[in-house]
Amino acid sequence: MTRGAAAAAGVAASAGIAGLAYYLTVTGRVTLDTGWGRRVRPLGPFTIEVAAPPPVVFDVIAAPYLGRTPRAMAGKLRVVERRGDMVLAEHYTRVHGGRLTAATLETVTFDRPHRIGLRLVRGPVPHVAEEFRLTGQGAATIIEYTGELGTDFGTAGQWWATRVAAAWEAAVATPSTASRPKPNGARAPAVSNATTTPARAQPRR
């Protein structure tokens, strides 16, 4: 093999390894959690207004987790284990134009009717913790979203965190009629339009 051919083969191998690493990370099959160069950035805060009282909104969000998961959500949500008011759940979403299926594994805790917490177990980044607080305002509910997202490897991880966080927040703020998976495999609790009107996100920066 000539020197040029060897160099080309090396480049191709490096590209292949990088592509595989990207695929495994985005789809949630591998989580790089070394703790080295860990940087944490906030998610939110912003609010979502829903035209229903807190107990109704809470029950709609919690139903697919604490009760029977609807068949229509089978391709987006799988409850792995239930223990009282906490579940371990996998969430799925199609990414990259539907070419890949991204997945996250998260614990979801329910404190009726005012709080829902999510903590990432496996996904595209090593650390995510999120909280949804429900507060009544007249006949409506204000859902306040806050959280944090952490990545390793210093500046390189920070670049990846910026991409993931933007998609994470956009998915939380976008109304949906079903389980609302976020790009890169993350998700937010779902609020069904069959029970509530579309949510209106109000960023608070």
Order of alpha helices (4+ residues) and beta strands (2+ residues): alpha-beta-alpha-beta-beta-beta-beta-beta-beta-alpha-beta-beta-beta
